């Protein structure tokens, strides 16, 4: 490979990374209130959801925070018809600190159909449709995908609560801290309205458009 070709490839890679970072910033930043009412397909709407990671009978506090054990949860989002395997994971937007500590988060997306996965550091999702990139140092798991639709006529939409049932593994590398064996979609619309009223009231009434696990897609 010539020196010039190497520089060109490095520039292309840097531009691609910059575009990805810019898209992630847009997805995790609150859009201007009222923008979703303009009718443009490019305008972003707020998508509210919750991730609850239950260890035994107790929900894990602050699932979006970096825990001393190495545990941390991320999201991966893309078009419903695409694959998410090689997309960058990222932390979603936070409605407010207290709600985020309880697992609430948001995405800012244009109207359309999407696929969502959760990526966990030191977590293995032991269920159909999941992925695991296990190493001794940094085990990383991907949950089964869910699909959801952002309606064009809503500025704020709640897509549901992603409820994981997990336990501490008994025979695994020390770096693996949780094994999640079940994922359920739950409707916590009443709690979601409380979060919306406290932190997202500038986007008007909340609509509901429940997500579904990919294998359950009609």
C-alpha positions in Angstrom: 0.0 0.0 0.0 1.4 3.4 -1.0 1.8 6.2 1.6 -0.9 8.3 -0.3 -3.4 5.4 -0.2 -2.8 4.9 3.5 -3.5 8.5 4.2 -6.7 8.4 2.1 -8.0 5.4 4.0 -7.2 6.9 7.3 -9.0 10.1 6.3 -12.1 8.1 5.2 -12.1 6.2 8.5 -11.8 9.4 10.5 -14.7 11.0 8.5 -16.8 7.9 9.1 -16.1 8.0 12.8 -16.9 11.7 12.9 -20.3 11.1 11.2 -21.1 8.3 13.6 -20.2 10.5 16.6 -22.4 13.3 15.2 -25.3 11.0 14.8 -25.0 9.7 18.3 -24.9 13.2 19.7 -28.1 14.0 17.8 -29.8 10.8 19.2 -28.8 11.7 22.8 -29.6 15.5 22.7 -33.1 16.9 23.3 -34.5 18.3 20.0 -35.9 21.8 19.9 -39.5 21.6 21.3 -42.1 21.6 18.6 -39.7 20.4 15.9 -41.5 17.1 15.6 -44.7 18.9 14.7 -43.3 20.4 11.6 -44.0 17.3 9.6 -40.5 16.9 8.1 -39.3 13.3 8.0 -35.9 14.5 9.2 -37.2 16.2 12.4 -36.4 14.2 15.5 -38.9 13.1 18.1 -38.3 12.1 21.7 -38.5 8.3 22.4 -38.8 7.5 26.1 -38.0 4.0 27.5 -36.7 2.3 30.6 -34.2 -0.5 31.1 -34.6 -2.5 34.4 -31.9 -5.1 35.2 -33.1 -7.3 38.0 -30.6 -9.3 40.0 -32.6 -11.8 42.0 -35.5 -9.7 43.4 -33.6 -6.4 43.3 -33.4 -4.0 40.4 -29.8 -2.8 39.7 -29.4 0.8 40.7 -28.0 3.2 38.1 -27.8 0.8 35.1 -26.4 3.5 32.9 -23.6 4.3 35.3 -20.2 2.6 35.4 -20.1 0.3 38.4 -17.0 -0.5 40.3 -17.3 -4.2 39.1 -17.2 -3.1 35.5 -20.9 -3.4 34.8 -22.4 -0.9 32.5 -25.3 -0.8 30.0 -25.4 0.8 26.6 -27.8 1.0 23.6 -27.4 0.3 19.9 -30.0 1.7 17.5 -30.5 1.5 13.8 -33.1 1.1 11.0 -35.5 -1.9 11.6 -34.4 -3.6 8.4 -30.7 -3.4 9.1 -28.2 -5.3 11.2 -26.8 -3.8 14.4 -23.8 -6.0 14.9 -21.1 -3.5 13.9 -22.8 -0.3 15.0 -21.3 1.8 17.8 -22.9 1.4 21.2 -23.6 4.5 23.2 -25.3 5.9 26.4 -28.8 7.2 25.7 -30.0 10.6 26.7 -31.1 11.2 30.3 -34.4 12.8 31.2 -33.0 13.9 34.6 -30.6 12.4 37.0 -33.1 10.7 39.4 -35.0 9.1 36.5 -31.8 8.0 34.8 -30.8 6.3 38.0 -34.0 4.3 37.8 -33.2 3.2 34.2 -35.2 5.8 32.3 -33.6 7.2 29.1 -34.5 8.7 25.8 -33.5 8.7 22.1 -34.1 11.5 19.6 -35.1 10.0 16.3 -36.9 10.9 13.1 -40.2 9.2 12.5 -39.8 5.6 11.2 -39.2 2.0 12.2 -36.1 1.1 14.3 -34.3 -1.8 15.9 -32.9 -1.5 19.4 -30.4 -3.7 21.3 -28.8 -3.3 24.7 -25.0 -3.9 25.1 -23.7 -4.8 28.5 -20.1 -4.7 29.8 -19.5 -7.7 32.0 -23.0 -9.0 31.1 -24.0 -12.1 29.1 -27.5 -12.3 27.7 -28.2 -16.0 27.7 -31.4 -16.0 25.5 -32.4 -16.6 21.9 -31.2 -13.9 19.5 -28.5 -12.5 21.8 -24.8 -12.2 21.1 -21.7 -12.6 23.3 -18.2 -11.3 22.7 -16.5 -13.0 25.6 -12.9 -12.3 26.5 -11.2 -12.8 29.8 -10.6 -9.1 30.3 -13.8 -7.4 28.8 -16.8 -9.7 28.2 -19.5 -7.9 26.2 -23.0 -9.1 25.6 -25.7 -7.9 23.2 -29.4 -8.5 24.0 -32.0 -9.8 21.5 -33.2 -6.9 19.4 -36.5 -5.2 19.8 -38.4 -3.2 17.1 -40.4 -0.1 17.5 -41.9 2.7 15.5 -41.6 6.5 16.0 -44.9 7.9 14.8 -44.8 11.1 12.7 -47.6 12.8 14.6 -46.0 12.7 18.1 -43.2 14.8 19.7 -42.9 12.4 22.6 -43.5 8.6 22.5 -43.1 5.9 25.2 -42.1 2.5 23.8 -42.0 0.5 27.0 -39.9 -0.9 29.8 -37.3 -3.5 29.0 -37.2 -5.9 32.0 -34.2 -8.2 32.3 -34.1 -11.1 34.7 -30.4 -11.8 35.7 -28.2 -13.6 38.2 -24.6 -13.7 39.2 -22.9 -16.5 37.2 -21.5 -19.4 39.2 -18.8 -20.7 36.8 -17.5 -18.0 34.5 -14.5 -15.7 34.1 -14.1 -13.3 37.0 -14.7 -10.3 34.6 -18.2 -11.6 33.8 -20.6 -10.3 36.6 -24.1 -10.9 35.3 -26.0 -13.5 33.2 -29.4 -12.4 32.0 -31.7 -15.2 31.1 -35.0 -13.4 30.3 -36.2 -10.2 28.7 -39.8 -9.0 28.9 -41.5 -5.9 27.6 -43.6 -4.2 30.3 -46.0 -1.3 30.2 -45.2 1.4 32.8 -47.1 4.2 31.0 -48.2 5.7 34.3 -44.6 6.0 35.5 -43.5 7.2 32.1 -46.1 10.0 32.2 -44.6 11.1 35.6 -41.1 11.2 34.0 -42.5 13.1 31.0 -44.2 15.7 33.2 -41.1 16.3 35.3 -38.5 16.4 32.5 -40.1 16.4 29.0 -43.2 18.4 29.4 -42.1 20.9 26.6 -42.8 18.1 24.1 -46.5 18.0 24.8 -48.7 14.9 25.5 -47.0 11.6 25.6 -48.1 8.9 23.1 -47.6 5.2 23.5 -46.1 2.9 20.7 -45.0 -0.3 22.4 -41.8 -2.0 21.2 -41.8 -5.7 20.5 -39.1 -8.3 20.7 -37.9 -9.0 17.2 -38.9 -12.6 17.1 -42.4 -11.5 18.2 -42.7 -9.0 15.3 -46.1 -9.6 13.6 
